[in-house]
Each structure stands twice: as C-alpha cells, then as structure tokens.
Amino acid sequence: MVKRIGIIFLILLFTSSGFSQQVKSNVSVDSTNYLVGDYINYLVELSAPKNVEFFFPSIKDSLQKLELVEQLPLQKKENNGTNTFTYHFILTGFDSGKATIPSFLIPYKSSKDTALASVATDSINLTIHTLPVDTTKEAKDIKEPIVIPFNWLHLLLWIAGIAVVVALVYFLYKKFYKRKEFTGQEIEIQIPPYETALISLDELEMKKLWQSGRVKEYHTEITEIIRTYFEKRFSLPALELTTDETLEVLKSKSESSSVIPLTKDFLQNADMVKFAKFVPLNEINEAMIKQARQIVKMTIPTANSEQNKEEQNV
C-alpha cells in the first residue's frame, strides 16, 4: 500500500514539474541607458498552454527609482496550442544613477488544477543619465543678441499713418457730430396713437390676467389703454373724466360718433367690475379685448380727416 502511494506521488510530482516547464517568461527593454525623463518601454512576455490563466500583479509600488507612466493594452497571440501574452509598460526615471526593474512573481493556474503556481521574471539593470554639462566653460546665450538698425522709413510711415487716421476722425466729427450740435434738434419718430394702442392691447392679451384670476386688474388696464388713446387721438382728458363725461365729449367729435354705442357698452362693463365688484363671465372678458380693438380701428384717421385737421389749425 505504501509503495503504491509513493508511485502516485512521483507521478504527480513529475506531471507538475513538466507542466511548469511549459510556462515561460521573458522580459526586455529598448535600451539599458536613458536620459532623465526618457520613456522606457518594458515588455513582459508570458507563454503557456491554452488552458493556463495568468494573474499579473501590480508593479507600480515595486518600482523604486522608476515611475509607471502608462500600461498599454494586453496583446495575445496563439500558436500551435500555446498562448503568448505580452504586457507592455512605459516607465520613466527622474533620478540619475543606477536603477533596477525588479523580478516579479506572476501567479497562474491551469483549468485542470485549482492550485496556484507562479513564474518569476528576470530583473533588469538600467542607467539613468543627465545631460552632460561642461562646467569649465562660461555660461552664454545659445545665440548672440541681434542688433537691429533703426529704420527711419518705418518711423515716417507710422507718423504718416497716424496723421491720416487723426485727419479722418476730425473730418467725420465735423461732418456729422457738429452738424447735429448746430441744429440742436434730434429726429424723433412719432408713432401714431392707434398703433400704440393696438400694441398695448396685444401685450395685455399676452399677460392673460383674467385667465389667472386677476379680473379687476385686466379691466383697469384695458380701459386705461382706450382712455389714453382717446386723449392722444381726440385731445381730451379721458383719464380724468368719468364714463358719462367721456361719452359727452366724444359726441361732440364728428370722428368718434360712430363708436359711441360701442364705447358706452365697453366702459360700463369695466366700471361694473372695477367699482361694483361685478364678476363677469368669460365671454365678457373675451369680448372686452375685441371691443377695444374695434374702437381703435374704427377711429383710425383717414386722409380726409387729417386734411380737415390741418385746415382747422391754419
């Protein structure tokens, strides 16, 4: 029985030894001499049968005088049942002198075996150099300073250019700014009262006051727009007059006689909301904006009315 166990142990030992001989490692760098700050390409190649899985450790903390800059993606090649894994690291060194990339133990295991084994990489010795400096020579500039001779032609061209710019600015100032200062008047664009009123009504409608429950504010603003329009269109103090007084004055104006019934209905509805706390229907609120626009459009001055007004002023 003991003899049989010994035979099994020897078989397992030789099998494991034979398997480990199939796992190989190889390391390389592109040189062994570098300047301070140069990139060092460090390659680790591991070859093993297809059923072997490697567990490459982190090397960052094991580098003493060197620093890890980047680890490039793993490359894998298959050939005749053997996998070759290439680990590419970019290192650098900032201290001159000797530096060593140490040996690493890389664990691996076979899919047929749960136990971990490991393969060791070789260490590599490097030399980091600084730039040679000859301390026996005096420090000097890379190139001697260049003396540029003074160019009188460039100076004259600069003076002439500045003179032209000053003359142009003075000419524009005299032509435009002085003329405006002399007249003492600014052109003012007069917007007709009906355009101002229609724009104000559009802005009021966009506020959606009555839709948000601010009914009294809506009626107050819409009547102020129309009364302001009456003041500018018919030269009457509509903002200071009552509804009845406003209607009486409008009756005396031939150009406003056509809107008396519409204006009366419009102003009385607003007065009920503002002073009698009347809560109008939504239909009345919608009708108010339509009535206001209609009042303005029906009293837009025509060519004949403008001519009659000018004759009266004469």
Secondary structure, 3 states (H helix, E strand, C coil): CHHHHHHHHHHHHHHHHHHHHCCEEEEEECCCEEECCCEEEEEEEEEEECCEEECCCCCHHHCCCCEEEEECCCEEEEECCEEEEEEEEEEECCCCEEEEECCCEEEEEECCCCCCEEEECCCEEEEEECCCCCCCCCCCCCCCCCCCCCCHHHHHHHHHHHHHHHHHHHHHHHHHHHHHHHHCCCCCCCCCHHHHHHHHHHHHHHHCCHHHCCHHHHHHHHHHHHHHHHHHHHCCCCCCCCHHHHHHHHHCCHHHHHHHHHHHHHHHHHHHHHHCCCCCCHHHHHHHHHHHHHHHHHCCCCHHHHHHHHHHHC
